[in-house]
Amino acid sequence: MARTLHLKVTGMTCGHCESAVKRTLMKLDGVESVNASHAENRVVASYDPARVAPEAMRSAIESLGYRAEQG
């Protein structure tokens, strides 16, 4: 059963940033969909908790140079 992860992501400044986050998260096994908004500093991802952990998604975003916090 899919779950939804809500992250506050700071550092995104444009559509390219949103695309980079989406592409990176969609590469993770278990991530089903991603919506990113630099204007709202948020990322919402639907994922399979049996295949990917929220911490892995947060780490993937931070590897791009952005700051990600649950909430």
PQR file with spaces between the fields and no chain letter, atoms N, CA, C, O and H, PARSE charges and radii, in Angstrom:
ATOM       1  N    MET     1       0.840   -1.182    0.000 -0.4000 1.5000
ATOM       2  CA   MET     1       0.000    0.000    0.000 -0.0000 2.0000
ATOM       3  C    MET     1       0.887    1.248    0.000  0.5500 1.7000
ATOM       4  O    MET     1       1.781    1.379    0.837 -0.5500 1.4000
ATOM       5  N    ALA     2       0.643    2.147   -0.924 -0.4000 1.5000
ATOM       6  CA   ALA     2       1.468    3.347   -1.060 -0.0000 2.0000
ATOM       7  C    ALA     2       1.241    4.315    0.097  0.5500 1.7000
ATOM       8  O    ALA     2       0.140    4.436    0.635 -0.5500 1.4000
ATOM       9  H    ALA     2      -0.082    2.041   -1.604  0.4000 1.0000
ATOM      10  N    ARG     3       2.311    4.988    0.452 -0.4000 1.5000
ATOM      11  CA   ARG     3       2.250    6.045    1.460 -0.0000 2.0000
ATOM      12  C    ARG     3       2.685    7.347    0.811  0.5500 1.7000
ATOM      13  O    ARG     3       3.268    7.354   -0.274 -0.5500 1.4000
ATOM      14  H    ARG     3       3.205    4.890    0.015  0.4000 1.0000
ATOM      15  N    THR     4       2.393    8.448    1.491 -0.4000 1.5000
ATOM      16  CA   THR     4       2.776    9.759    0.979 -0.0000 2.0000
ATOM      17  C    THR     4       3.754   10.412    1.937  0.5500 1.7000
ATOM      18  O    THR     4       3.529   10.455    3.147 -0.5500 1.4000
ATOM      19  H    THR     4       1.920    8.443    2.372  0.4000 1.0000
ATOM      20  N    LEU     5       4.845   10.918    1.379 -0.4000 1.5000
ATOM      21  CA   LEU     5       5.854   11.615    2.154 -0.0000 2.0000
ATOM      22  C    LEU     5       5.801   13.091    1.806  0.5500 1.7000
ATOM      23  O    LEU     5       5.843   13.460    0.633 -0.5500 1.4000
ATOM      24  H    LEU     5       5.028   10.882    0.397  0.4000 1.0000
ATOM      25  N    HIS     6       5.707   13.940    2.827 -0.4000 1.5000
ATOM      26  CA   HIS     6       5.711   15.393    2.647 -0.0000 2.0000
ATOM      27  C    HIS     6       7.036   15.918    3.189  0.5500 1.7000
ATOM      28  O    HIS     6       7.373   15.697    4.352 -0.5500 1.4000
ATOM      29  H    HIS     6       5.672   13.640    3.780  0.4000 1.0000
ATOM      30  N    LEU     7       7.779   16.610    2.341 -0.4000 1.5000
ATOM      31  CA   LEU     7       9.059   17.173    2.752 -0.0000 2.0000
ATOM      32  C    LEU     7       9.089   18.673    2.499  0.5500 1.7000
ATOM      33  O    LEU     7       8.584   19.155    1.485 -0.5500 1.4000
ATOM      34  H    LEU     7       7.505   16.790    1.396  0.4000 1.0000
ATOM      35  N    LYS     8       9.678   19.390    3.418 -0.4000 1.5000
ATOM      36  CA   LYS     8       9.978   20.808    3.201 -0.0000 2.0000
ATOM      37  C    LYS     8      11.381   20.824    2.630  0.5500 1.7000
ATOM      38  O    LYS     8      12.326   20.366    3.272 -0.5500 1.4000
ATOM      39  H    LYS     8      10.088   18.998    4.242  0.4000 1.0000
ATOM      40  N    VAL     9      11.517   21.354    1.416 -0.4000 1.5000
ATOM      41  CA   VAL     9      12.811   21.363    0.731 -0.0000 2.0000
ATOM      42  C    VAL     9      13.201   22.805    0.432  0.5500 1.7000
ATOM      43  O    VAL     9      12.488   23.517   -0.275 -0.5500 1.4000
ATOM      44  H    VAL     9      10.749   21.727    0.895  0.4000 1.0000
ATOM      45  N    THR    10      14.322   23.223    0.970 -0.4000 1.5000
ATOM      46  CA   THR    10      14.800   24.571    0.720 -0.0000 2.0000
ATOM      47  C    THR    10      16.034   24.523   -0.177  0.5500 1.7000
ATOM      48  O    THR    10      16.817   23.574   -0.136 -0.5500 1.4000
ATOM      49  H    THR    10      14.902   22.645    1.544  0.4000 1.0000
ATOM      50  N    GLY    11      16.186   25.563   -0.982 -0.4000 1.5000
ATOM      51  CA   GLY    11      17.313   25.643   -1.904 -0.0000 2.0000
ATOM      52  C    GLY    11      16.905   25.535   -3.358  0.5500 1.7000
ATOM      53  O    GLY    11      17.679   25.902   -4.243 -0.5500 1.4000
ATOM      54  H    GLY    11      15.550   26.334   -1.016  0.4000 1.0000
ATOM      55  N    MET    12      15.696   25.035   -3.626 -0.4000 1.5000
ATOM      56  CA   MET    12      15.218   24.982   -5.005 -0.0000 2.0000
ATOM      57  C    MET    12      14.833   26.405   -5.424  0.5500 1.7000
ATOM      58  O    MET    12      14.160   27.116   -4.677 -0.5500 1.4000
ATOM      59  H    MET    12      15.068   24.738   -2.907  0.4000 1.0000
ATOM      60  N    THR    13      15.261   26.813   -6.619 -0.4000 1.5000
ATOM      61  CA   THR    13      14.986   28.183   -7.057 -0.0000 2.0000
ATOM      62  C    THR    13      14.244   28.282   -8.383  0.5500 1.7000
ATOM      63  O    THR    13      13.840   29.372   -8.789 -0.5500 1.4000
ATOM      64  H    THR    13      15.807   26.236   -7.226  0.4000 1.0000
ATOM      65  N    CYS    14      14.060   27.135   -9.071 -0.4000 1.5000
ATOM      66  CA   CYS    14      13.443   27.212  -10.400 -0.0000 2.0000
ATOM      67  C    CYS    14      12.874   25.855  -10.810  0.5500 1.7000
ATOM      68  O    CYS    14      12.969   24.872  -10.075 -0.5500 1.4000
ATOM      69  H    CYS    14      14.389   26.249   -8.741  0.4000 1.0000
ATOM      70  N    GLY    15      12.290   25.829  -11.983 -0.4000 1.5000
ATOM      71  CA   GLY    15      11.733   24.588  -12.523 -0.0000 2.0000
ATOM      72  C    GLY    15      12.787   23.523  -12.756  0.5500 1.7000
ATOM      73  O    GLY    15      12.508   22.331  -12.621 -0.5500 1.4000
ATOM      74  H    GLY    15      12.213   26.627  -12.581  0.4000 1.0000
ATOM      75  N    HIS    16      14.000   23.942  -13.104 -0.4000 1.5000
ATOM      76  CA   HIS    16      15.084   22.975  -13.301 -0.0000 2.0000
ATOM      77  C    HIS    16      15.383   22.241  -11.996  0.5500 1.7000
ATOM      78  O    HIS    16      15.632   21.035  -11.992 -0.5500 1.4000
ATOM      79  H    HIS    16      14.226   24.909  -13.214  0.4000 1.0000
ATOM      80  N    CYS    17      15.355   22.984  -10.891 -0.4000 1.5000
ATOM      81  CA   CYS    17      15.566   22.364   -9.570 -0.0000 2.0000
ATOM      82  C    CYS    17      14.482   21.330   -9.298  0.5500 1.7000
ATOM      83  O    CYS    17      14.771   20.228   -8.834 -0.5500 1.4000
ATOM      84  H    CYS    17      15.153   23.963  -10.894  0.4000 1.0000
ATOM      85  N    GLU    18      13.232   21.689   -9.589 -0.4000 1.5000
ATOM      86  CA   GLU    18      12.112   20.759   -9.387 -0.0000 2.0000
ATOM      87  C    GLU    18      12.319   19.500  -10.215  0.5500 1.7000
ATOM      88  O    GLU    18      12.115   18.389   -9.725 -0.5500 1.4000
ATOM      89  H    GLU    18      12.998   22.585   -9.966  0.4000 1.0000
ATOM      90  N    SER    19      12.726   19.674  -11.478 -0.4000 1.5000
ATOM      91  CA   SER    19      12.951   18.523  -12.363 -0.0000 2.0000
ATOM      92  C    SER    19      14.065   17.628  -11.849  0.5500 1.7000
ATOM      93  O    SER    19      13.965   16.403  -11.918 -0.5500 1.4000
ATOM      94  H    SER    19      12.891   20.576  -11.876  0.4000 1.0000
ATOM      95  N    ALA    20      15.126   18.234  -11.335 -0.4000 1.5000
ATOM      96  CA   ALA    20      16.247   17.447  -10.810 -0.0000 2.0000
ATOM      97  C    ALA    20      15.797   16.597   -9.629  0.5500 1.7000
ATOM      98  O    ALA    20      16.167   15.428   -9.521 -0.5500 1.4000
ATOM      99  H    ALA    20      15.208   19.229  -11.279  0.4000 1.0000
ATOM     100  N    VAL    21      14.996   17.188   -8.743 -0.4000 1.5000
ATOM     101  CA   VAL    21      14.493   16.443   -7.583 -0.0000 2.0000
ATOM     102  C    VAL    21      13.586   15.307   -8.043  0.5500 1.7000
ATOM     103  O    VAL    21      13.714   14.178   -7.569 -0.5500 1.4000
ATOM     104  H    VAL    21      14.695   18.138   -8.831  0.4000 1.0000
ATOM     105  N    LYS    22      12.678   15.597   -8.955 -0.4000 1.5000
ATOM     106  CA   LYS    22      11.762   14.563   -9.463 -0.0000 2.0000
ATOM     107  C    LYS    22      12.535   13.414  -10.096  0.5500 1.7000
ATOM     108  O    LYS    22      12.280   12.248   -9.798 -0.5500 1.4000
ATOM     109  H    LYS    22      12.574   16.515   -9.340  0.4000 1.0000
ATOM     110  N    ARG    23      13.489   13.750  -10.980 -0.4000 1.5000
ATOM     111  CA   ARG    23      14.274   12.721  -11.656 -0.0000 2.0000
ATOM     112  C    ARG    23      15.029   11.852  -10.663  0.5500 1.7000
ATOM     113  O    ARG    23      15.046   10.628  -10.788 -0.5500 1.4000
ATOM     114  H    ARG    23      13.696   14.698  -11.223  0.4000 1.0000
ATOM     115  N    THR    24      15.648   12.484   -9.683 -0.4000 1.5000
ATOM     116  CA   THR    24      16.446   11.754   -8.692 -0.0000 2.0000
ATOM     117  C    THR    24      15.578   10.811   -7.868  0.5500 1.7000
ATOM     118  O    THR    24      15.949    9.657   -7.650 -0.5500 1.4000
ATOM     119  H    THR    24      15.634   13.479   -9.581  0.4000 1.0000
ATOM     120  N    LEU    25      14.435   11.290   -7.411 -0.4000 1.5000
ATOM     121  CA   LEU    25      13.561   10.440   -6.592 -0.0000 2.0000
ATOM     122  C    LEU    25      12.951    9.310   -7.411  0.5500 1.7000
ATOM     123  O    LEU    25      12.813    8.191   -6.915 -0.5500 1.4000
ATOM     124  H    LEU    25      14.133   12.227   -7.587  0.4000 1.0000
ATOM     125  N    MET    26      12.586    9.588   -8.658 -0.4000 1.5000
ATOM     126  CA   MET    26      11.956    8.554   -9.480 -0.0000 2.0000
ATOM     127  C    MET    26      12.933    7.414   -9.812  0.5500 1.7000
ATOM     128  O    MET    26      12.501    6.327  -10.197 -0.5500 1.4000
ATOM     129  H    MET    26      12.698   10.497   -9.061  0.4000 1.0000
ATOM     130  N    LYS    27      14.230    7.650   -9.669 -0.4000 1.5000
ATOM     131  CA   LYS    27      15.224    6.593   -9.901 -0.0000 2.0000
ATOM     132  C    LYS    27      15.253    5.586   -8.754  0.5500 1.7000
ATOM     133  O    LYS    27      15.749    4.472   -8.916 -0.5500 1.4000
ATOM     134  H    LYS    27      14.581    8.532   -9.356  0.4000 1.0000
ATOM     135  N    LEU    28      14.718    5.980   -7.588 -0.4000 1.5000
ATOM     136  CA   LEU    28      14.721    5.081   -6.430 -0.0000 2.0000
ATOM     137  C    LEU    28      13.626    4.037   -6.583  0.5500 1.7000
ATOM     138  O    LEU    28      12.480    4.367   -6.888 -0.5500 1.4000
ATOM     139  H    LEU    28      14.315    6.886   -7.457  0.4000 1.0000
ATOM     140  N    ASP    29      13.981    2.781   -6.370 -0.4000 1.5000
ATOM     141  CA   ASP    29      13.008    1.697   -6.441 -0.0000 2.0000
ATOM     142  C    ASP    29      11.956    1.888   -5.358  0.5500 1.7000
ATOM     143  O    ASP    29      12.289    1.988   -4.177 -0.5500 1.4000
ATOM     144  H    ASP    29      14.912    2.513   -6.122  0.4000 1.0000
ATOM     145  N    GLY    30      10.697    1.939   -5.752 -0.4000 1.5000
ATOM     146  CA   GLY    30       9.616    2.077   -4.788 -0.0000 2.0000
ATOM     147  C    GLY    30       8.942    3.436   -4.817  0.5500 1.7000
ATOM     148  O    GLY    30       7.845    3.594   -4.282 -0.5500 1.4000
ATOM     149  H    GLY    30      10.427    1.858   -6.712  0.4000 1.0000
ATOM     150  N    VAL    31       9.592    4.433   -5.443 -0.4000 1.5000
ATOM     151  CA   VAL    31       8.967    5.755   -5.570 -0.0000 2.0000
ATOM     152  C    VAL    31       8.012    5.711   -6.756  0.5500 1.7000
ATOM     153  O    VAL    31       8.410    5.370   -7.870 -0.5500 1.4000
ATOM     154  H    VAL    31      10.484    4.304   -5.878  0.4000 1.0000
ATOM     155  N    GLU    32       6.746    6.057   -6.510 -0.4000 1.5000
ATOM     156  CA   GLU    32       5.716    5.940   -7.544 -0.0000 2.0000
ATOM     157  C    GLU    32       5.407    7.263   -8.235  0.5500 1.7000
ATOM     158  O    GLU    32       5.148    7.285   -9.439 -0.5500 1.4000
ATOM     159  H    GLU    32       6.422    6.334   -5.605  0.4000 1.0000
ATOM     160  N    SER    33       5.430    8.360   -7.491 -0.4000 1.5000
ATOM     161  CA   SER    33       5.193    9.672   -8.102 -0.0000 2.0000
ATOM     162  C    SER    33       5.816   10.748   -7.229  0.5500 1.7000
ATOM     163  O    SER    33       6.003   10.573   -6.025 -0.5500 1.4000
ATOM     164  H    SER    33       5.640    8.342   -6.514  0.4000 1.0000
ATOM     165  N    VAL    34       6.135   11.875   -7.877 -0.4000 1.5000
ATOM     166  CA   VAL    34       6.777   12.990   -7.166 -0.0000 2.0000
ATOM     167  C    VAL    34       6.190   14.292   -7.684  0.5500 1.7000
ATOM     168  O    VAL    34       6.029   14.475   -8.891 -0.5500 1.4000
ATOM     169  H    VAL    34       5.983   12.017   -8.855  0.4000 1.0000
ATOM     170  N    ASN    35       5.871   15.191   -6.767 -0.4000 1.5000
ATOM     171  CA   ASN    35       5.447   16.540   -7.108 -0.0000 2.0000
ATOM     172  C    ASN    35       6.359   17.481   -6.331  0.5500 1.7000
ATOM     173  O    ASN    35       6.435   17.402   -5.105 -0.5500 1.4000
ATOM     174  H    ASN    35       6.001   15.042   -5.787  0.4000 1.0000
ATOM     175  N    ALA    36       7.051   18.369   -7.038 -0.4000 1.5000
ATOM     176  CA   ALA    36       7.967   19.310   -6.394 -0.0000 2.0000
ATOM     177  C    ALA    36       7.571   20.737   -6.742  0.5500 1.7000
ATOM     178  O    ALA    36       7.174   21.021   -7.872 -0.5500 1.4000
ATOM     179  H    ALA    36       6.989   18.433   -8.034  0.4000 1.0000
ATOM     180  N    SER    37       7.681   21.627   -5.772 -0.4000 1.5000
ATOM     181  CA   SER    37       7.383   23.040   -5.987 -0.0000 2.0000
ATOM     182  C    SER    37       8.442   23.904   -5.320  0.5500 1.7000
ATOM     183  O    SER    37       8.574   23.912   -4.096 -0.5500 1.4000
ATOM     184  H    SER    37       8.003   21.397   -4.854  0.4000 1.0000
ATOM     185  N    HIS    38       9.205   24.639   -6.150 -0.4000 1.5000
ATOM     186  CA   HIS    38      10.210   25.542   -5.563 -0.0000 2.0000
ATOM     187  C    HIS    38       9.531   26.749   -4.925  0.5500 1.7000
ATOM     188  O    HIS    38      10.046   27.304   -3.954 -0.5500 1.4000
ATOM     189  H    HIS    38       9.098   24.632   -7.144  0.4000 1.0000
ATOM     190  N    ALA    39       8.385   27.159   -5.456 -0.4000 1.5000
ATOM     191  CA   ALA    39       7.668   28.316   -4.907 -0.0000 2.0000
ATOM     192  C    ALA    39       7.144   28.037   -3.501  0.5500 1.7000
ATOM     193  O    ALA    39       7.086   28.933   -2.658 -0.5500 1.4000
ATOM     194  H    ALA    39       7.967   26.708   -6.244  0.4000 1.0000
ATOM     195  N    GLU    40       6.760   26.775   -3.259 -0.4000 1.5000
ATOM     196  CA   GLU    40       6.211   26.392   -1.955 -0.0000 2.0000
ATOM     197  C    GLU    40       7.229   25.667   -1.082  0.5500 1.7000
ATOM     198  O    GLU    40       6.918   25.275    0.042 -0.5500 1.4000
ATOM     199  H    GLU    40       6.807   26.047   -3.944  0.4000 1.0000
ATOM     200  N    ASN    41       8.443   25.487   -1.595 -0.4000 1.5000
ATOM     201  CA   ASN    41       9.495   24.761   -0.857 -0.0000 2.0000
ATOM     202  C    ASN    41       9.007   23.408   -0.378  0.5500 1.7000
ATOM     203  O    ASN    41       9.207   23.046    0.781 -0.5500 1.4000
ATOM     204  H    ASN    41       8.697   25.805   -2.509  0.4000 1.0000
ATOM     205  N    ARG    42       8.361   22.649   -1.277 -0.4000 1.5000
ATOM     206  CA   ARG    42       7.853   21.351   -0.841 -0.0000 2.0000
ATOM     207  C    ARG    42       8.012   20.292   -1.917  0.5500 1.7000
ATOM     208  O    ARG    42       8.052   20.575   -3.115 -0.5500 1.4000
ATOM     209  H    ARG    42       8.199   22.943   -2.219  0.4000 1.0000
ATOM     210  N    VAL    43       8.100   19.062   -1.435 -0.4000 1.5000
ATOM     211  CA   VAL    43       8.109   17.875   -2.285 -0.0000 2.0000
ATOM     212  C    VAL    43       7.145   16.888   -1.664  0.5500 1.7000
ATOM     213  O    VAL    43       7.190   16.632   -0.460 -0.5500 1.4000
ATOM     214  H    VAL    43       8.067   18.832   -0.462  0.4000 1.0000
ATOM     215  N    VAL    44       6.270   16.333   -2.489 -0.4000 1.5000
ATOM     216  CA   VAL    44       5.335   15.304   -2.048 -0.0000 2.0000
ATOM     217  C    VAL    44       5.589   14.074   -2.915  0.5500 1.7000
ATOM     218  O    VAL    44       5.534   14.145   -4.143 -0.5500 1.4000
ATOM     219  H    VAL    44       6.233   16.540   -3.467  0.4000 1.0000
ATOM     220  N    ALA    45       5.865   12.955   -2.267 -0.4000 1.5000
ATOM     221  CA   ALA    45       6.167   11.727   -2.998 -0.0000 2.0000
ATOM     222  C    ALA    45       5.276   10.591   -2.522  0.5500 1.7000
ATOM     223  O    ALA    45       5.040   10.423   -1.326 -0.5500 1.4000
ATOM     224  H    ALA    45       5.910   12.898   -1.270  0.4000 1.0000
ATOM     225  N    SER    46       4.788    9.821   -3.477 -0.4000 1.5000
ATOM     226  CA   SER    46       4.040    8.602   -3.171 -0.0000 2.0000
ATOM     227  C    SER    46       5.026    7.448   -3.318  0.5500 1.7000
ATOM     228  O    SER    46       5.739    7.362   -4.317 -0.5500 1.4000
ATOM     229  H    SER    46       4.979    9.957   -4.449  0.4000 1.0000
ATOM     230  N    TYR    47       5.067    6.559   -2.323 -0.4000 1.5000
ATOM     231  CA   TYR    47       6.079    5.506   -2.339 -0.0000 2.0000
ATOM     232  C    TYR    47       5.574    4.233   -1.666  0.5500 1.7000
ATOM     233  O    TYR    47       4.592    4.244   -0.924 -0.5500 1.4000
ATOM     234  H    TYR    47       4.487    6.629   -1.512  0.4000 1.0000
ATOM     235  N    ASP    48       6.273    3.141   -1.949 -0.4000 1.5000
ATOM     236  CA   ASP    48       5.999    1.838   -1.346 -0.0000 2.0000
ATOM     237  C    ASP    48       6.970    1.662   -0.173  0.5500 1.7000
ATOM     238  O    ASP    48       8.169    1.491   -0.392 -0.5500 1.4000
ATOM     239  H    ASP    48       7.071    3.132   -2.553  0.4000 1.0000
ATOM     240  N    PRO    49       6.467    1.703    1.074 -0.5600 1.5000
ATOM     241  CA   PRO    49       7.363    1.618    2.233  0.2800 2.0000
ATOM     242  C    PRO    49       8.101    0.288    2.350  0.5500 1.7000
ATOM     243  O    PRO    49       9.081    0.194    3.089 -0.5500 1.4000
ATOM     244  N    ALA    50       7.653   -0.730    1.641 -0.4000 1.5000
ATOM     245  CA   ALA    50       8.351   -2.012    1.669 -0.0000 2.0000
ATOM     246  C    ALA    50       9.598   -1.980    0.779  0.5500 1.7000
ATOM     247  O    ALA    50      10.464   -2.847    0.890 -0.5500 1.4000
ATOM     248  H    ALA    50       6.857   -0.653    1.041  0.4000 1.0000
ATOM     249  N    ARG    51       9.689   -0.975   -0.107 -0.4000 1.5000
ATOM     250  CA   ARG    51      10.794   -0.917   -1.065 -0.0000 2.0000
ATOM     251  C    ARG    51      11.731    0.277   -0.889  0.5500 1.7000
ATOM     252  O    ARG    51      12.884    0.222   -1.316 -0.5500 1.4000
ATOM     253  H    ARG    51       8.985   -0.270   -0.198  0.4000 1.0000
ATOM     254  N    VAL    52      11.252    1.347   -0.268 -0.4000 1.5000
ATOM     255  CA   VAL    52      12.110    2.521   -0.080 -0.0000 2.0000
ATOM     256  C    VAL    52      11.727    3.234    1.220  0.5500 1.7000
ATOM     257  O    VAL    52      10.550    3.344    1.562 -0.5500 1.4000
ATOM     258  H    VAL    52      10.315    1.391    0.079  0.4000 1.0000
ATOM     259  N    ALA    53      12.739    3.708    1.925 -0.4000 1.5000
ATOM     260  CA   ALA    53      12.509    4.400    3.200 -0.0000 2.0000
ATOM     261  C    ALA    53      12.493    5.914    2.984  0.5500 1.7000
ATOM     262  O    ALA    53      13.197    6.423    2.112 -0.5500 1.4000
ATOM     263  H    ALA    53      13.695    3.618    1.647  0.4000 1.0000
ATOM     264  N    PRO    54      11.699    6.628    3.769 -0.5600 1.5000
ATOM     265  CA   PRO    54      11.692    8.091    3.669  0.2800 2.0000
ATOM     266  C    PRO    54      13.090    8.700    3.815  0.5500 1.7000
ATOM     267  O    PRO    54      13.414    9.683    3.149 -0.5500 1.4000
ATOM     268  N    GLU    55      13.906    8.119    4.679 -0.4000 1.5000
ATOM     269  CA   GLU    55      15.265    8.633    4.878 -0.0000 2.0000
ATOM     270  C    GLU    55      16.077    8.557    3.588  0.5500 1.7000
ATOM     271  O    GLU    55      16.878    9.448    3.308 -0.5500 1.4000
ATOM     272  H    GLU    55      13.643    7.320    5.219  0.4000 1.0000
ATOM     273  N    ALA    56      15.878    7.508    2.806 -0.4000 1.5000
ATOM     274  CA   ALA    56      16.603    7.373    1.534 -0.0000 2.0000
ATOM     275  C    ALA    56      16.193    8.474    0.561  0.5500 1.7000
ATOM     276  O    ALA    56      17.026    8.992   -0.183 -0.5500 1.4000
ATOM     277  H    ALA    56      15.227    6.784    3.033  0.4000 1.0000
ATOM     278  N    MET    57      14.916    8.829    0.566 -0.4000 1.5000
ATOM     279  CA   MET    57      14.442    9.897   -0.317 -0.0000 2.0000
ATOM     280  C    MET    57      14.994   11.244    0.129  0.5500 1.7000
ATOM     281  O    MET    57      15.404   12.060   -0.696 -0.5500 1.4000
ATOM     282  H    MET    57      14.239    8.409    1.170  0.4000 1.0000
ATOM     283  N    ARG    58      15.002   11.469    1.428 -0.4000 1.5000
ATOM     284  CA   ARG    58      15.538   12.719    1.967 -0.0000 2.0000
ATOM     285  C    ARG    58      17.025   12.839    1.632  0.5500 1.7000
ATOM     286  O    ARG    58      17.491   13.903    1.227 -0.5500 1.4000
ATOM     287  H    ARG    58      14.668   10.806    2.098  0.4000 1.0000
ATOM     288  N    SER    59      17.757   11.756    1.801 -0.4000 1.5000
ATOM     289  CA   SER    59      19.192   11.755    1.497 -0.0000 2.0000
ATOM     290  C    SER    59      19.451   12.010    0.017  0.5500 1.7000
ATOM     291  O    SER    59      20.401   12.706   -0.342 -0.5500 1.4000
ATOM     292  H    SER    59      17.378   10.891    2.131  0.4000 1.0000
ATOM     293  N    ALA    60      18.607   11.448   -0.834 -0.4000 1.5000
ATOM     294  CA   ALA    60      18.770   11.650   -2.279 -0.0000 2.0000
ATOM     295  C    ALA    60      18.598   13.121   -2.642  0.5500 1.7000
ATOM     296  O    ALA    60      19.342   13.653   -3.466 -0.5500 1.4000
ATOM     297  H    ALA    60      17.836   10.882   -0.542  0.4000 1.0000
ATOM     298  N    ILE    61      17.623   13.770   -2.029 -0.4000 1.5000
ATOM     299  CA   ILE    61      17.406   15.202   -2.281 -0.0000 2.0000
ATOM     300  C    ILE    61      18.589   16.006   -1.763  0.5500 1.7000
ATOM     301  O    ILE    61      19.053   16.927   -2.436 -0.5500 1.4000
ATOM     302  H    ILE    61      17.019   13.337   -1.360  0.4000 1.0000
ATOM     303  N    GLU    62      19.079   15.674   -0.585 -0.4000 1.5000
ATOM     304  CA   GLU    62      20.198   16.411   -0.004 -0.0000 2.0000
ATOM     305  C    GLU    62      21.487   16.201   -0.802  0.5500 1.7000
ATOM     306  O    GLU    62      22.369   17.059   -0.793 -0.5500 1.4000
ATOM     307  H    GLU    62      18.702   14.926   -0.038  0.4000 1.0000
ATOM     308  N    SER    63      21.599   15.062   -1.491 -0.4000 1.5000
ATOM     309  CA   SER    63      22.785   14.823   -2.317 -0.0000 2.0000
ATOM     310  C    SER    63      22.849   15.794   -3.492  0.5500 1.7000
ATOM     311  O    SER    63      23.910   15.985   -4.087 -0.5500 1.4000
ATOM     312  H    SER    63      20.882   14.365   -1.499  0.4000 1.0000
ATOM     313  N    LEU    64      21.705   16.412   -3.828 -0.4000 1.5000
ATOM     314  CA   LEU    64      21.653   17.407   -4.898 -0.0000 2.0000
ATOM     315  C    LEU    64      22.014   18.805   -4.390  0.5500 1.7000
ATOM     316  O    LEU    64      22.144   19.741   -5.179 -0.5500 1.4000
ATOM     317  H    LEU    64      20.843   16.257   -3.345  0.4000 1.0000
ATOM     318  N    GLY    65      22.173   18.940   -3.080 -0.4000 1.5000
ATOM     319  CA   GLY    65      22.551   20.227   -2.519 -0.0000 2.0000
ATOM     320  C    GLY    65      21.403   20.987   -1.863  0.5500 1.7000
ATOM     321  O    GLY    65      21.583   22.127   -1.435 -0.5500 1.4000
ATOM     322  H    GLY    65      22.067   18.179   -2.439  0.4000 1.0000
ATOM     323  N    TYR    66      20.240   20.376   -1.782 -0.4000 1.5000
ATOM     324  CA   TYR    66      19.091   21.018   -1.148 -0.0000 2.0000
ATOM     325  C    TYR    66      18.962   20.523    0.289  0.5500 1.7000
ATOM     326  O    TYR    66      19.525   19.491    0.654 -0.5500 1.4000
ATOM     327  H    TYR    66      20.094   19.450   -2.130  0.4000 1.0000
ATOM     328  N    ARG    67      18.228   21.256    1.083 -0.4000 1.5000
ATOM     329  CA   ARG    67      17.956   20.837    2.460 -0.0000 2.0000
ATOM     330  C    ARG    67      16.536   20.276    2.509  0.5500 1.7000
ATOM     331  O    ARG    67      15.600   20.912    2.026 -0.5500 1.4000
ATOM     332  H    ARG    67      17.770   22.094    0.787  0.4000 1.0000
ATOM     333  N    ALA    68      16.374   19.090    3.089 -0.4000 1.5000
ATOM     334  CA   ALA    68      15.069   18.439    3.146 -0.0000 2.0000
ATOM     335  C    ALA    68      14.730   18.047    4.573  0.5500 1.7000
ATOM     336  O    ALA    68      15.535   17.432    5.272 -0.5500 1.4000
ATOM     337  H    ALA    68      17.135   18.573    3.482  0.4000 1.0000
ATOM     338  N    GLU    69      13.532   18.412    4.992 -0.4000 1.5000
ATOM     339  CA   GLU    69      13.052   18.069    6.331 -0.0000 2.0000
ATOM     340  C    GLU    69      11.650   17.500    6.231  0.5500 1.7000
ATOM     341  O    GLU    69      10.835   17.982    5.444 -0.5500 1.4000
ATOM     342  H    GLU    69      12.878   18.913    4.424  0.4000 1.0000
ATOM     343  N    GLN    70      11.365   16.477    7.023 -0.4000 1.5000
ATOM     344  CA   GLN    70      10.010   15.946    7.033 -0.0000 2.0000
ATOM     345  C    GLN    70       9.067   16.950    7.663  0.5500 1.7000
ATOM     346  O    GLN    70       9.425   17.674    8.592 -0.5500 1.4000
ATOM     347  H    GLN    70      12.026   16.085    7.662  0.4000 1.0000
ATOM     348  N    GLY    71       7.842   16.975    7.132 -0.4000 1.5000
ATOM     349  CA   GLY    71       6.863   17.861    7.729 -0.0000 2.0000
ATOM     350  C    GLY    71       6.000   18.564    6.746  0.5500 1.7000
ATOM     351  O    GLY    71       5.131   19.344    7.134 -0.5500 1.4000
ATOM     352  H    GLY    71       7.551   16.387    6.378  0.4000 1.0000
